[in-house]
Amino acid sequence: MYARVEKLGDKLAEINPLIDWEAFRPIITEMYDNKSEKGGRPNNDEIVMIKVLVL
């Protein structure tokens, strides 16, 4: 499925190598504190969350 989208010209895939996303992890980890002993759904990755905010 992604190969078909890539042929059309995926602009978001072109951005990925231009930004060092891991540089944001220490900053985001401090702000994204959603760890609970009650259980529940696992947390989303911090990098995925910052990418969603950029979009």
Sequence and secondary structure as in RCSB ss.txt:
>XXXX:A:sequence
MYARVEKLGDKLAEINPLIDWEAFRPIITEMYDNKSEKGGRPNNDEIVMIKVLVL
>XXXX:A:secstr
 HHHHHHHH HHHHHGGGS GGGGHHHHHHH     TT  S    HHHHHHHHH 
